[in-house]
Amino acid sequence: MTPLKVVPRLLRVAAVLLAYRLDELVDATHLYRPLKLLRPLVARPRIDIRGLPRGTRLRHALTELGPIFVKAGQVLSTRRDLVPADIADELALLQDQVAPFPGSEARVIVEQELKFPIGRLYAQFDETPLASASIAQVHAATLHDGHEVVVKVLRPGIDAQIARDVKLLRSLGELAQRWHPNADKIRPLDVVAEVEKMLENELDLQREGASASLLKRNFASGTDLYVPEVHWELTCARVLTLERVYGISSDDIAAIDAAGLDRKVLAAKGVRVFYEQVFRDNFFHADAHPGNIWVDPTRTGEPRFIALDFGIMGSLPEADQYWLAQNFIALFERDYARIAQLHVAAGWMPADVRLDELEAAVRTVCEPYFTRPLAQISLAELVVKLFQTARRFQLTLQPQLILLQKTLLNIEGVGRMLDPEIDIWAVAHPVLRRILRQRYSPLRTLRAMGKRLPEWLHHAPEFPDLVRDALRQVARGEQREQADPRGLKLAQDNARRQHRVLACSLLGSALLVAAALLWTLAPQRGIWPPLGAGIAGFLSFASGWPRSR
């Protein structure tokens, strides 16, 4: 039930939607429909909306409603599997910019949080903000050693404001869930949950600093991507101090050309960096619009990007990462049957889905794209359409995959701005192939086993008891089945298969442990002994694996 104290604010939301002639959103909620009678009394919008499409009107309405609604619109723009493309495109243009709060208040917050006077923390602190958003604002400063930094400070009272606004959003979501005719497709409460999680992450600047630090470590060479250094001694949950960097916004083509930078090299490098973040490191910048991705103007010989704003980062469960990589490879090779099989094997779709129908649906989406020159194929657009098509087959996607989809759209957009003729497929395919070869190589597998060796040795004394219990369970199962003559042969077959699986699993485990021991305790013998033991272990597992009948 909607709390009465949020009703006045809900009515204000309805009034703004009516003012911007977003009647379909008002009609979708029974509570709001009577308000249409009051349209003549509703204040006019701040801009002339005559002739503007619905997406543009919605963008301006959310901007007028305030920063939290802007955040909600930004999240909704990523859900292209749920909202029409025209609305998603407009919502992606929402800018999270609000009037700054006084710099003197920022100074007080910094001193309170870092427990020292500002003069001891920084040699100079500029109270005029460089940028201001709904969550925090940024100030320039100089350290006592002369290094320039930027200081990000959370807004005063932002926690209470966000809690209040999230409660309002949740009430709106509950109304839409109950009354909107397409609530099952839009899933408004899921969208509100995504907004809430994103805001919770952005309220912890120490978390943002940790994300920046990890991304910097992943690209330690700084050849392709530079990440500002975090000054941890001047960072806490409400204050973040970063190295100050200078660059050109990646959508400022004139400035990039004036700096003498090769845009084709930059575009290809941007695609490679994205795939390395996702599939090599499993940690990617998920808010990669041009304002957060700069170009280093000093690197004319070897151009590189500069990353900013690490409040929204993404990662995938290891299983999803593997299945997604295999889907991309199958897509590059136009293997539609493989794509259908992978979707089911990954658990994204029910096991009883008709693979032939899914394959036909995938082919229907993909084939028109492959009639175009490769340079004109939008991989991001194709992935979005595939997800939309797969929803007919009860596709279940995790929020991380939606975040990845949005990032892919951003990265491809930046790449095509820099080089309209870039062949995304030609750049991405070999990079993904290389990463997968390295990630799933036998050597990497043996090293991973070596790391788990202490855990295996710790549990090794339990193996005999586990084997004895398993054999007892098999024996009891045989005896029960013997009471039914019709099931005797089936029981015997099952017992034999279980014995084979158990024996081969024990042998395979022993061989893999031996391989790990040889690798870690006797490296002077070279790679071949542990590699041979490891291969024998895998073959043992494979020979005992249950076969379909």
C-alpha positions in Angstrom: 0.0 0.0 0.0 1.3 3.5 -0.9 2.2 5.5 2.3 0.0 8.6 2.6 3.0 10.8 3.2 4.3 10.2 -0.4 0.9 10.9 -2.0 1.5 14.7 -2.5 4.8 14.0 -4.2 3.2 11.3 -6.4 0.6 13.9 -7.4 3.4 16.3 -8.3 5.0 13.6 -10.5 1.6 13.1 -12.3 1.3 16.9 -12.8 4.7 17.1 -14.5 3.9 14.1 -16.7 0.6 15.8 -17.7 2.4 19.1 -18.4 4.7 17.3 -20.8 1.7 15.5 -22.5 2.9 12.1 -21.4 -0.7 11.0 -21.2 0.0 7.3 -21.8 2.0 7.1 -18.5 -0.9 8.8 -16.6 -3.5 6.5 -18.3 -1.5 3.5 -17.2 -2.1 4.2 -13.5 -5.7 4.4 -12.3 -4.7 6.7 -9.4 -3.7 9.4 -11.9 -6.5 9.2 -14.5 -8.9 11.7 -12.7 -6.0 14.2 -12.8 -6.5 14.6 -16.5 -9.6 16.6 -15.8 -7.3 19.2 -14.1 -5.0 19.6 -17.1 -6.1 23.2 -17.7 -4.8 24.0 -14.1 -1.5 22.2 -14.5 1.5 24.6 -14.9 3.0 24.8 -18.4 6.3 23.0 -18.9 9.5 25.0 -18.9 10.1 24.5 -22.7 8.0 24.5 -25.8 7.0 20.9 -26.3 5.0 21.3 -29.4 6.2 18.8 -32.0 8.7 17.1 -29.7 8.7 13.2 -29.7 7.6 11.3 -26.6 11.2 10.4 -25.7 12.4 14.0 -25.7 9.3 15.0 -23.6 10.0 12.3 -21.1 13.7 13.3 -20.8 12.7 16.9 -20.1 10.1 15.8 -17.6 12.6 13.6 -15.6 15.1 16.5 -15.6 12.4 18.8 -14.1 11.5 16.1 -11.5 15.0 16.1 -10.1 18.3 14.3 -9.9 17.0 10.9 -8.6 14.6 10.7 -11.5 17.4 11.5 -13.8 19.3 8.5 -12.3 16.2 6.3 -12.8 16.0 7.5 -16.4 19.7 6.7 -17.0 19.1 3.1 -15.7 16.0 2.7 -17.8 18.0 3.8 -20.8 20.1 0.6 -20.4 17.1 -1.6 -20.5 16.7 -1.7 -24.2 15.2 -5.2 -23.8 12.3 -3.5 -22.0 11.7 0.0 -23.4 11.3 1.2 -27.0 14.5 2.2 -28.8 13.3 5.9 -29.3 12.8 6.3 -25.5 16.0 4.5 -24.6 18.0 6.8 -27.0 16.6 9.9 -25.5 17.0 8.8 -21.9 20.7 8.0 -22.6 21.1 11.8 -23.2 20.2 12.6 -19.6 22.9 14.6 -17.8 23.4 14.3 -14.1 24.2 17.9 -13.5 22.7 20.1 -10.7 23.6 23.4 -9.1 26.7 23.1 -6.8 26.6 23.4 -3.1 28.9 26.0 -1.4 32.6 25.2 -1.5 32.9 26.2 2.1 30.6 23.3 3.0 32.7 21.0 0.9 35.8 22.2 2.9 34.0 21.4 6.2 33.0 17.9 5.0 36.6 17.2 4.0 37.9 18.3 7.4 35.3 16.3 9.3 35.9 13.2 7.3 39.7 13.2 7.2 40.1 14.5 10.7 42.6 17.3 9.9 42.4 21.0 9.0 42.3 21.5 5.2 45.7 23.2 5.3 47.4 20.1 6.7 45.7 17.9 4.0 46.3 20.0 0.9 48.6 22.9 0.1 45.7 24.5 -1.8 42.0 23.7 -2.0 39.8 25.5 -4.6 36.3 26.1 -3.2 34.9 26.7 -6.7 33.8 23.2 -8.0 35.1 21.8 -11.3 31.8 19.8 -11.7 28.7 19.2 -9.7 26.3 16.2 -9.9 23.4 14.9 -7.8 25.6 12.7 -5.6 28.8 14.6 -5.3 30.9 17.5 -6.6 34.6 17.8 -7.5 37.1 20.4 -6.4 40.7 21.0 -7.6 43.5 20.9 -5.1 47.2 20.7 -4.8 49.2 18.4 -2.5 52.1 19.6 -0.4 54.6 17.9 -2.7 53.2 19.9 -5.6 51.1 17.2 -7.3 47.7 18.3 -8.6 44.7 16.3 -7.5 40.9 16.4 -7.6 38.8 15.9 -4.5 35.3 14.4 -4.9 33.0 15.2 -2.0 29.5 13.8 -1.3 26.7 16.3 -1.0 25.6 17.1 2.6 22.5 15.3 3.6 22.5 13.2 0.4 21.9 9.9 2.3 18.5 11.1 3.7 17.5 12.6 0.4 18.2 9.5 -1.5 16.4 7.3 1.0 13.4 9.6 0.7 13.4 9.6 -3.1 14.0 5.9 -3.4 10.9 5.4 -1.2 9.0 7.5 -3.7 10.4 5.6 -6.6 9.4 2.3 -5.0 5.9 3.6 -4.5 5.7 4.6 -8.2 7.0 1.1 -9.0 4.4 -0.6 -6.9 1.7 1.5 -8.6 3.0 0.6 -12.1 3.4 -3.0 -11.1 -0.3 -3.2 -10.1 -1.9 -1.1 -12.8 0.3 -0.8 -15.9 -0.9 -3.2 -18.6 2.7 -4.1 -19.6 4.1 -4.4 -16.1 5.3 -8.0 -16.7 7.5 -6.8 -19.5 8.7 -3.5 -18.0 9.2 -5.0 -14.4 9.2 -1.6 -12.7 10.2 -2.9 -9.3 13.3 -4.5 -10.8 14.2 -1.2 -12.4 13.8 0.6 -9.0 16.0 -2.1 -7.4 18.7 -1.4 -10.0 18.5 2.3 -9.3 18.7 1.7 -5.5 21.8 -0.5 -5.9 23.5 1.9 -8.2 22.9 4.8 -5.8 24.1 2.7 -2.8 27.4 2.0 -4.7 27.9 5.7 -5.6 27.4 6.8 -2.0 30.6 5.0 -1.0 33.5 6.9 -2.5 36.0 4.4 -0.9 34.4 1.7 -3.1 34.9 4.0 -6.1 38.5 4.4 -5.2 39.0 0.7 -4.9 37.5 0.2 -8.3 39.9 2.8 -9.8 42.8 1.1 -8.1 41.9 -2.3 -9.5 41.3 -1.0 -13.0 44.7 0.8 -12.9 46.4 -2.5 -11.8 44.8 -4.3 -14.7 46.2 -1.8 -17.1 49.5 -1.2 -15.3 51.5 -0.4 -18.4 49.3 2.6 -19.2 49.9 2.0 -22.9 46.3 1.7 -23.9 44.4 3.0 -20.9 45.5 5.4 -18.2 43.7 5.4 -14.8 44.4 8.2 -12.3 46.1 7.2 -9.1 44.1 7.1 -5.9 45.6 8.9 -2.9 44.4 6.6 -0.1 45.7 8.7 2.8 43.2 11.4 1.6 40.3 9.1 0.8 37.4 7.7 2.9 33.7 6.8 2.4 32.6 10.5 1.7 35.8 11.9 0.3 37.9 10.7 -2.7 41.2 12.2 -3.8 42.5 11.3 -7.2 45.4 12.4 -9.4 44.3 15.2 -11.7 44.5 14.3 -15.4 44.0 16.4 -18.5 42.5 15.1 -21.7 40.1 15.6 -24.6 36.6 14.2 -24.5 36.4 11.2 -26.9 33.6 12.8 -28.8 35.5 16.1 -29.5 36.6 15.1 -32.9 37.9 18.5 -33.9 40.2 18.7 -30.8 41.5 15.2 -31.4 42.4 16.0 -35.0 44.0 19.3 -33.9 46.2 17.3 -31.4 47.4 15.2 -34.3 46.1 11.9 -32.9 45.3 8.9 -35.2 41.6 8.3 -34.7 41.6 5.0 -36.5 44.2 3.6 -34.1 42.2 5.0 -31.1 39.0 3.5 -32.3 40.5 0.0 -32.7 42.3 0.4 -29.3 39.0 1.3 -27.6 37.4 -1.9 -28.8 40.3 -4.0 -27.7 40.4 -2.4 -24.3 36.7 -3.2 -23.8 37.1 -6.9 -24.6 40.2 -7.1 -22.4 38.3 -5.6 -19.5 35.3 -8.0 -19.9 36.9 -11.3 -20.8 40.5 -11.0 -19.6 40.0 -9.1 -16.3 36.2 -9.6 -15.7 36.1 -6.0 -14.5 34.8 -3.3 -16.8 34.0 0.3 -16.7 30.2 0.3 -17.0 29.6 4.1 -17.5 31.8 4.5 -20.6 30.2 7.5 -22.2 32.4 10.2 -23.9 32.4 12.4 -20.7 34.1 9.6 -18.8 36.4 8.4 -21.5 39.1 11.0 -22.5 41.9 10.9 -25.0 45.5 11.8 -23.9 46.6 14.7 -26.1 50.3 14.2 -25.2 50.5 10.7 -26.7 50.7 11.4 -30.5 52.9 8.4 -31.3 51.0 5.9 -29.2 47.5 7.3 -28.5 45.7 6.1 -25.4 42.5 6.7 -23.4 42.0 8.1 -19.9 39.3 6.7 -17.7 37.3 8.8 -15.3 34.5 8.2 -12.8 34.5 4.7 -11.4 31.2 4.7 -9.6 29.6 2.2 -11.9 31.7 -0.9 -12.6 30.7 -4.3 -13.8 31.7 -7.9 -13.6 30.2 -11.2 -14.5 29.9 -14.6 -12.7 32.7 -16.8 -14.1 30.2 -19.2 -15.8 28.3 -16.3 -17.5 31.6 -14.9 -18.7 32.5 -18.2 -20.3 29.1 -18.7 -22.0 29.1 -15.1 -23.2 32.5 -15.4 -24.7 31.5 -18.6 -26.5 28.3 -16.9 -27.8 30.4 -14.0 -29.2 32.7 -16.5 -31.0 29.7 -18.4 -32.4 28.2 -15.1 -33.5 31.4 -14.0 -35.3 31.4 -17.4 -37.1 27.6 -17.3 -37.8 27.0 -20.6 -36.1 23.4 -20.1 -35.2 22.8 -23.7 -33.9 25.8 -23.2 -31.5 24.2 -20.0 -30.2 20.9 -21.8 -29.5 22.7 -24.6 -27.7 24.9 -22.2 -25.7 21.8 -20.3 -24.4 20.3 -23.4 -23.1 23.6 -24.8 -21.7 24.2 -21.5 -19.9 20.8 -21.8 -18.1 19.6 -18.6 -19.6 16.6 -20.5 -21.1 14.5 -23.4 -20.0 15.9 -26.8 -20.9 12.7 -27.8 -22.8 13.0 -25.0 -25.3 12.8 -26.0 -29.0 16.4 -25.6 -30.2 15.4 -25.7 -33.9 12.9 -22.8 -33.3 15.5 -20.8 -31.3 18.1 -21.4 -34.0 15.6 -20.2 -36.7 14.8 -17.1 -34.6 18.5 -16.3 -34.2 19.1 -16.8 -37.9 16.2 -14.5 -38.8 17.8 -11.7 -36.7 21.4 -12.1 -37.8 21.2 -12.9 -41.5 20.0 -9.4 -42.6 23.1 -7.9 -40.9 25.5 -10.1 -42.7 24.3 -8.8 -46.1 25.9 -5.5 -45.2 29.6 -4.7 -45.5 31.3 -5.7 -42.2 32.2 -2.1 -41.4 28.5 -1.3 -41.3 27.5 -4.0 -38.9 26.7 -2.8 -35.4 27.6 -5.6 -33.0 25.9 -3.7 -30.2 22.7 -3.3 -32.1 22.7 -7.0 -33.1 23.2 -8.1 -29.5 20.3 -6.0 -28.3 18.0 -7.5 -31.0 19.1 -11.0 -30.1 18.3 -10.4 -26.5 14.9 -9.0 -27.5 14.2 -12.0 -29.7 15.3 -14.5 -27.0 12.8 -13.0 -24.6 10.1 -14.8 -26.6 11.7 -18.0 -25.4 11.7 -17.0 -21.7 15.2 -15.7 -21.7 16.4 -14.9 -18.2 19.2 -12.3 -18.0 21.1 -11.1 -14.9 21.6 -7.4 -14.4 25.3 -7.8 -15.1 24.5 -8.8 -18.7 22.2 -5.8 -19.1 25.0 -3.6 -17.8 27.4 -5.2 -20.3 24.9 -4.7 -23.1 24.8 -1.0 -22.3 28.6 -0.7 -22.1 28.9 -2.4 -25.5 26.6 0.2 -26.9 28.7 3.0 -25.4 32.0 1.6 -26.6 30.8 0.9 -30.1 29.4 4.5 -30.2 32.7 6.0 -29.2 34.5 3.8 -31.7 32.3 4.8 -34.6 32.6 8.5 -33.7 36.4 8.2 -33.9 36.4 6.0 -37.1 33.0 5.7 -38.9 34.5 2.9 -41.1 35.8 0.7 -38.2 35.2 -3.0 -38.7 34.2 -4.0 -35.1 34.1 -7.7 -36.1 37.6 -7.7 -37.5 39.0 -6.0 -34.4 37.1 -7.9 -31.8 37.3 -11.5 -33.1 41.1 -12.1 -32.9 41.2 -10.3 -29.5 38.5 -12.6 -28.1 40.2 -15.6 -29.6 43.5 -14.7 -28.0 42.0 -14.0 -24.6 40.2 -17.3 -24.6 43.3 -19.2 -25.6 45.2 -17.7 -22.7 42.3 -17.9 -20.2 41.5 -21.6 -20.7 45.0 -22.9 -21.5 46.3 -26.1 -19.8 49.0 -24.1 -18.1 46.6 -21.7 -16.6 44.4 -24.6 -15.5 47.4 -26.2 -13.7 48.3 -23.0 -12.0 44.7 -22.6 -10.8 44.8 -26.2 -9.5 48.1 -25.4 -7.7 46.4 -22.6 -5.8 43.6 -24.9 -4.7 46.1 -27.7 -3.7 46.2 -26.7 0.0 42.4 -26.9 0.2 42.4 -30.3 -1.5 45.1 -31.7 0.8 43.1 -30.4 3.8 40.0 -32.4 2.7 42.0 -35.5 1.5 41.5 -37.5 4.7 37.8 -37.3 4.2 37.9 -39.0 0.8 37.9 -42.7 2.1 34.8 -42.0 4.2 33.0 -40.3 1.3 33.8 -43.3 -1.0 32.6 -45.8 1.6 29.3 -43.8 2.1 28.8 -43.6 -1.6 29.3 -47.3 -2.1 26.9 -48.1 0.8 24.2 -45.9 -0.8 24.7 -47.7 -4.1 24.4 -51.0 -2.4 21.2 -50.0 -0.6 19.8 -48.8 -3.8 20.5 -52.2 -5.5 18.8 -54.1 -2.7 15.7 -51.9 -2.9 15.4 -52.3 -6.7 15.8 -56.1 -6.4 12.3 -56.2 -4.9 11.0 -55.3 -8.3 12.1 -57.7 -11.0 11.2 -55.3 -13.7 13.7 -52.8 -12.4 16.6 -55.2 -11.8 18.4 -54.7 -15.1 18.0 -50.9 -14.9 19.3 -51.0 -11.3 22.3 -53.0 -12.4 23.1 -50.7 -15.2 22.8 -47.7 -12.9 25.1 -49.3 -10.4 27.7 -50.1 -13.0 27.6 -46.5 -14.3 27.9 -45.1 -10.8 30.8 -47.4 -10.0 32.5 -46.3 -13.2 31.9 -42.6 -12.5 33.2 -43.0 -8.9 36.3 -45.0 -9.9 37.2 -42.7 -12.8 36.6 -39.6 -10.6 38.9 -40.9 -7.9 41.6 -41.7 -10.4 41.2 -38.4 -12.1 41.4 -36.5 -8.8 44.5 -38.4 -7.8 46.2 -37.6 -11.1 45.2 -33.9 -11.0 46.5 -33.7 -7.4 49.7 -35.3 -8.6 50.0 -32.8 -11.4 49.6 -29.9 -9.0 52.2 -31.4 -6.6 54.7 -31.8 -9.5 54.1 -28.3 -10.7 54.4 -26.6 -7.3 57.0 -28.9 -5.5 59.2 -30.0 -8.4 59.3 -27.2 -11.0 62.9 -28.2 -11.9 61.5 -31.3 -13.7 59.8 -29.0 -16.3 56.3 -28.7 -17.5 55.9 -32.1 -19.2 55.4 -34.3 -16.1 52.7 -32.2 -14.5 51.1 -31.6 -17.9 51.0 -35.3 -18.7 49.5 -36.1 -15.3 46.9 -33.3 -15.8 45.9 -34.6 -19.2 45.6 -38.1 -17.9 43.4 -36.8 -15.1 41.1 -35.1 -17.5 41.0 -38.2 -19.7 40.0 -40.2 -16.7 37.2 -37.8 -15.9 36.0 -37.9 -19.5 36.0 -41.7 -19.7 33.8 -42.0 -16.6 31.5 -39.2 -17.6 27.9 -40.4 -17.9 27.0 -41.0 -21.6 23.5 -40.3 -23.0 21.6 -43.4 -24.0 
